[in-house]
Amino acid sequence: MHLGPFLAGCETNWVCDECGCMCHAVNSESKHTPGPWSAPSAGVYDSDGIMIASCGTHTIVEELRAAGFGPAAIADRIAANATFIVRACNSHDKLLEACQEAEEAARLAGIHQMPDGRDCPWYTALKAAIAAATGE
């Protein structure tokens, strides 16, 4: 993953060098279901409306079969999703704390704004990530 000159001014590059996709850069090791995910009922759904985690009686296997996935693809997708969910949950608090500390440090050091007074794009993205993680 290439993050570019993270705090060296506002000229940032938050995308993958290979394909230009931030999602690929962040998740290059897994084949989990791409986000965004939602939880409108007793399950977690991907952006196509396919259940990827069940909190009720309906099974994920049924959803993936209905979507045309074969047995090997179903097993791979379930394992990758489980790994991604555990990794995301286990790292959430540390990542949130690090983002909050970076936001405060940048603000206190006065490096969060461009000369015209607008927030730097990386600082805006950092604040948006904190808001998303805290549900604000």
DRENGUPA-484842 format. One line per 2 residues: their letters; for each residue x, y, z of N, C-alpha, C. Coordinates in nm, 3 decimals, decimal comma. Layout:
# residues N
a = X Y Z X Y Z X Y Z ~ ...;
END
This chain:
# residues 136
mh = 0,084 -0,118 0,000 0,000 0,000 0,000 0,088 0,123 0,000 ~ 0,056 0,217 -0,086 0,132 0,340 -0,099 0,049 0,455 -0,043;
lg = 0,096 0,519 0,062 0,022 0,629 0,121 0,080 0,764 0,085 ~ 0,187 0,767 0,011 0,243 0,894 -0,032 0,298 0,975 0,085;
pf = 0,323 1,101 0,063 0,380 1,187 0,167 0,273 1,227 0,267 ~ 0,242 1,139 0,360 0,124 1,152 0,445 0,111 1,289 0,512;
la = 0,210 1,334 0,584 0,198 1,462 0,651 0,284 1,571 0,588 ~ 0,348 1,542 0,478 0,434 1,640 0,414 0,350 1,731 0,324;
gc = 0,279 1,822 0,384 0,191 1,912 0,309 0,063 1,842 0,273 ~ -0,001 1,891 0,170 -0,134 1,838 0,132 -0,132 1,759 0,003;
et = -0,017 1,734 -0,052 -0,006 1,656 -0,174 -0,002 1,508 -0,137 ~ -0,120 1,447 -0,117 -0,125 1,309 -0,072 -0,169 1,215 -0,183;
nw = -0,128 1,090 -0,171 -0,167 0,986 -0,264 -0,213 0,867 -0,182 ~ -0,343 0,850 -0,169 -0,400 0,745 -0,085 -0,443 0,624 -0,165;
vc = -0,390 0,605 -0,283 -0,437 0,496 -0,367 -0,326 0,397 -0,400 ~ -0,367 0,281 -0,445 -0,275 0,175 -0,483 -0,197 0,216 -0,607;
de = -0,066 0,193 -0,608 0,017 0,224 -0,724 -0,020 0,138 -0,844 ~ -0,068 0,015 -0,819 -0,094 -0,078 -0,927 -0,219 -0,045 -1,007;
cg = -0,330 -0,015 -0,936 -0,456 0,002 -1,008 -0,528 0,132 -0,978 ~ -0,477 0,210 -0,883 -0,541 0,336 -0,850 -0,662 0,323 -0,761;
cm = -0,684 0,205 -0,703 -0,803 0,181 -0,621 -0,766 0,179 -0,474 ~ -0,829 0,264 -0,393 -0,798 0,266 -0,251 -0,838 0,134 -0,183;
ch = -0,952 0,077 -0,222 -0,998 -0,049 -0,162 -0,895 -0,159 -0,184 ~ -0,842 -0,169 -0,306 -0,742 -0,272 -0,336 -0,616 -0,249 -0,253;
av = -0,577 -0,124 -0,238 -0,456 -0,094 -0,163 -0,471 -0,133 -0,017 ~ -0,588 -0,109 0,039 -0,612 -0,139 0,180 -0,631 -0,288 0,203;
ns = -0,693 -0,358 0,110 -0,732 -0,498 0,130 -0,659 -0,593 0,036 ~ -0,534 -0,565 0,005 -0,465 -0,643 -0,097 -0,440 -0,788 -0,058;
es = -0,451 -0,823 0,069 -0,423 -0,960 0,112 -0,548 -1,048 0,116 ~ -0,668 -0,991 0,109 -0,789 -1,071 0,126 -0,878 -1,068 0,003;
kh = -0,973 -1,162 0,003 -1,073 -1,166 -0,103 -1,211 -1,152 -0,040 ~ -1,222 -1,072 0,065 -1,351 -1,057 0,131 -1,449 -0,982 0,041;
tp = -1,574 -0,985 0,076 -1,677 -0,916 0,001 -1,654 -0,765 0,010 ~ -1,650 -0,697 -0,103 -1,629 -0,552 -0,100 -1,744 -0,481 -0,028;
gp = -1,714 -0,370 0,035 -1,815 -0,290 0,103 -1,879 -0,193 0,007 ~ -1,966 -0,110 0,054 -2,004 -0,101 0,195 -2,101 -0,213 0,234;
ws = -2,097 -0,251 0,360 -2,187 -0,351 0,413 -2,299 -0,280 0,487 ~ -2,411 -0,349 0,506 -2,521 -0,292 0,582 -2,584 -0,401 0,668;
ap = -2,659 -0,360 0,769 -2,725 -0,455 0,859 -2,867 -0,408 0,884 ~ -2,955 -0,420 0,782 -3,092 -0,372 0,798 -3,182 -0,463 0,881;
sa = -3,139 -0,587 0,902 -3,223 -0,681 0,980 -3,132 -0,775 1,056 ~ -3,163 -0,903 1,058 -3,085 -1,000 1,134 -2,969 -1,056 1,055;
gv = -2,909 -0,974 0,971 -2,795 -1,017 0,892 -2,714 -0,899 0,845 ~ -2,597 -0,930 0,791 -2,509 -0,828 0,733 -2,507 -0,854 0,583;
yd = -2,526 -0,748 0,503 -2,539 -0,761 0,359 -2,432 -0,681 0,287 ~ -2,388 -0,733 0,170 -2,293 -0,656 0,091 -2,368 -0,553 0,007;
sd = -2,295 -0,478 -0,075 -2,358 -0,372 -0,152 -2,453 -0,423 -0,260 ~ -2,447 -0,552 -0,292 -2,539 -0,612 -0,388 -2,660 -0,675 -0,320;
gi = -2,670 -0,663 -0,188 -2,783 -0,719 -0,115 -2,768 -0,866 -0,080 ~ -2,648 -0,921 -0,094 -2,623 -1,062 -0,062 -2,580 -1,071 0,084;
mi = -2,646 -1,160 0,161 -2,611 -1,177 0,302 -2,471 -1,235 0,315 ~ -2,390 -1,173 0,400 -2,254 -1,222 0,421 -2,230 -1,265 0,567;
as = -2,322 -1,229 0,656 -2,315 -1,274 0,796 -2,458 -1,284 0,846 ~ -2,488 -1,394 0,913 -2,624 -1,418 0,959 -2,634 -1,413 1,110;
cg = -2,736 -1,345 1,157 -2,764 -1,341 1,300 -2,897 -1,408 1,327 ~ -2,947 -1,482 1,230 -3,076 -1,550 1,243 -3,070 -1,689 1,185;
th = -3,180 -1,735 1,128 -3,185 -1,872 1,077 -3,147 -1,884 0,930 ~ -3,157 -1,776 0,854 -3,123 -1,780 0,713 -2,971 -1,797 0,700;
ti = -2,927 -1,885 0,612 -2,783 -1,910 0,606 -2,715 -1,833 0,493 ~ -2,591 -1,803 0,514 -2,509 -1,734 0,416 -2,491 -1,822 0,293;
ve = -2,479 -1,953 0,314 -2,462 -2,046 0,202 -2,581 -2,036 0,107 ~ -2,703 -2,028 0,162 -2,822 -2,014 0,077 -2,815 -1,887 -0,007;
el = -2,773 -1,778 0,053 -2,761 -1,651 -0,018 -2,659 -1,661 -0,130 ~ -2,543 -1,718 -0,102 -2,438 -1,727 -0,202 -2,475 -1,824 -0,314;
ra = -2,540 -1,934 -0,280 -2,588 -2,027 -0,384 -2,686 -1,956 -0,476 ~ -2,780 -1,881 -0,417 -2,880 -1,809 -0,497 -2,814 -1,705 -0,586;
ag = -2,700 -1,654 -0,544 -2,627 -1,554 -0,623 -2,538 -1,618 -0,729 ~ -2,535 -1,753 -0,734 -2,460 -1,823 -0,837 -2,320 -1,868 -0,799;
fg = -2,286 -1,861 -0,672 -2,154 -1,905 -0,627 -2,151 -2,058 -0,617 ~ -2,038 -2,118 -0,653 -2,019 -2,262 -0,640 -1,961 -2,295 -0,502;
pa = -1,950 -2,425 -0,468 -1,904 -2,466 -0,335 -1,767 -2,410 -0,296 ~ -1,670 -2,416 -0,386 -1,536 -2,367 -0,352 -1,538 -2,215 -0,331;
ai = -1,610 -2,144 -0,417 -1,620 -1,998 -0,404 -1,692 -1,960 -0,276 ~ -1,793 -2,038 -0,238 -1,866 -2,012 -0,113 -1,772 -2,028 0,006;
ad = -1,697 -2,137 0,008 -1,604 -2,161 0,119 -1,499 -2,052 0,127 ~ -1,444 -2,013 0,012 -1,343 -1,907 0,009 -1,400 -1,775 0,058;
ri = -1,519 -1,739 0,012 -1,580 -1,612 0,049 -1,612 -1,608 0,198 ~ -1,666 -1,717 0,252 -1,700 -1,720 0,395 -1,574 -1,709 0,480;
aa = -1,469 -1,780 0,444 -1,344 -1,774 0,522 -1,282 -1,634 0,514 ~ -1,281 -1,573 0,395 -1,225 -1,439 0,380 -1,305 -1,336 0,456;
na = -1,439 -1,347 0,452 -1,523 -1,253 0,527 -1,500 -1,267 0,677 ~ -1,492 -1,389 0,726 -1,470 -1,411 0,869 -1,336 -1,353 0,912;
tf = -1,233 -1,376 0,832 -1,101 -1,321 0,863 -1,104 -1,169 0,864 ~ -1,171 -1,110 0,764 -1,179 -0,965 0,755 -1,257 -0,907 0,874;
iv = -1,369 -0,967 0,910 -1,449 -0,919 1,022 -1,370 -0,924 1,152 ~ -1,302 -1,034 1,177 -1,222 -1,047 1,300 -1,109 -0,946 1,300;
ra = -1,040 -0,931 1,187 -0,929 -0,835 1,180 -0,981 -0,693 1,201 ~ -1,094 -0,659 1,140 -1,150 -0,524 1,155 -1,193 -0,498 1,298;
cn = -1,261 -0,593 1,358 -1,307 -0,575 1,496 -1,189 -0,567 1,593 ~ -1,092 -0,653 1,574 -0,978 -0,656 1,665 -0,888 -0,533 1,653;
sh = -0,888 -0,467 1,539 -0,801 -0,350 1,522 -0,876 -0,218 1,538 ~ -1,007 -0,221 1,547 -1,087 -0,099 1,551 -1,043 0,000 1,658;
dk = -1,033 -0,042 1,781 -1,001 0,050 1,891 -0,864 0,113 1,874 ~ -0,765 0,032 1,836 -0,629 0,085 1,818 -0,623 0,182 1,701;
ll = -0,691 0,150 1,592 -0,691 0,239 1,476 -0,764 0,369 1,508 ~ -0,875 0,361 1,577 -0,949 0,482 1,613 -0,865 0,570 1,704;
ea = -0,802 0,510 1,803 -0,717 0,588 1,894 -0,602 0,654 1,819 ~ -0,539 0,582 1,728 -0,428 0,638 1,650 -0,477 0,754 1,562;
cq = -0,593 0,739 1,501 -0,648 0,846 1,418 -0,681 0,969 1,502 ~ -0,740 0,947 1,619 -0,773 1,059 1,706 -0,647 1,133 1,752;
ea = -0,543 1,057 1,785 -0,417 1,119 1,827 -0,352 1,195 1,710 ~ -0,356 1,140 1,590 -0,300 1,206 1,473 -0,378 1,334 1,442;
ee = -0,509 1,329 1,455 -0,592 1,447 1,429 -0,556 1,559 1,526 ~ -0,546 1,524 1,653 -0,513 1,624 1,754 -0,372 1,680 1,733;
aa = -0,277 1,592 1,705 -0,138 1,637 1,685 -0,128 1,730 1,564 ~ -0,195 1,697 1,455 -0,191 1,780 1,336 -0,254 1,917 1,363;
rl = -0,367 1,915 1,433 -0,435 2,040 1,465 -0,350 2,127 1,556 ~ -0,292 2,068 1,660 -0,210 2,144 1,754 -0,081 2,196 1,689;
ag = -0,027 2,119 1,595 0,095 2,161 1,525 0,065 2,261 1,412 ~ -0,063 2,277 1,381 -0,102 2,372 1,278 -0,071 2,327 1,137;
ih = -0,061 2,195 1,115 -0,030 2,144 0,980 -0,152 2,084 0,912 ~ -0,269 2,111 0,966 -0,392 2,052 0,913 -0,462 2,138 0,808;
qm = -0,414 2,261 0,788 -0,479 2,351 0,694 -0,383 2,398 0,585 ~ -0,443 2,428 0,470 -0,368 2,484 0,358 -0,353 2,634 0,382;
pd = -0,267 2,700 0,306 -0,246 2,844 0,325 -0,375 2,927 0,316 ~ -0,473 2,879 0,240 -0,598 2,956 0,227 -0,696 2,931 0,341;
gr = -0,655 2,849 0,440 -0,738 2,825 0,557 -0,828 2,703 0,549 ~ -0,839 2,643 0,430 -0,920 2,521 0,418 -0,842 2,403 0,475;
dc = -0,918 2,306 0,529 -0,853 2,184 0,578 -0,787 2,110 0,462 ~ -0,671 2,052 0,489 -0,603 1,968 0,390 -0,690 1,846 0,361;
pw = -0,684 1,794 0,239 -0,765 1,677 0,206 -0,739 1,557 0,298 ~ -0,613 1,534 0,335 -0,584 1,420 0,422 -0,645 1,441 0,560;
yt = -0,652 1,568 0,606 -0,710 1,597 0,737 -0,862 1,578 0,733 ~ -0,923 1,619 0,624 -1,067 1,598 0,605 -1,097 1,448 0,604;
al = -1,015 1,371 0,533 -1,034 1,225 0,528 -1,014 1,162 0,665 ~ -0,918 1,212 0,741 -0,892 1,161 0,876 -1,012 1,188 0,966;
ka = -1,067 1,307 0,959 -1,186 1,340 1,040 -1,305 1,256 0,998 ~ -1,321 1,231 0,869 -1,431 1,148 0,819 -1,416 1,004 0,867;
ai = -1,293 0,954 0,871 -1,269 0,818 0,920 -1,303 0,807 1,068 ~ -1,267 0,908 1,145 -1,300 0,908 1,289 -1,451 0,911 1,307;
aa = -1,519 0,995 1,230 -1,665 1,003 1,240 -1,731 0,870 1,203 ~ -1,680 0,807 1,098 -1,736 0,677 1,057 -1,714 0,571 1,165;
at = -1,597 0,572 1,226 -1,564 0,472 1,327 -1,642 0,492 1,456 ~ -1,677 0,617 1,486 -1,751 0,646 1,609 -1,901 0,654 1,586;
ge = -1,943 0,648 1,461 -2,085 0,653 1,431 -2,143 0,793 1,438 ~ -2,058 0,892 1,427 -2,105 1,032 1,434 -2,133 1,089 1,298;
END
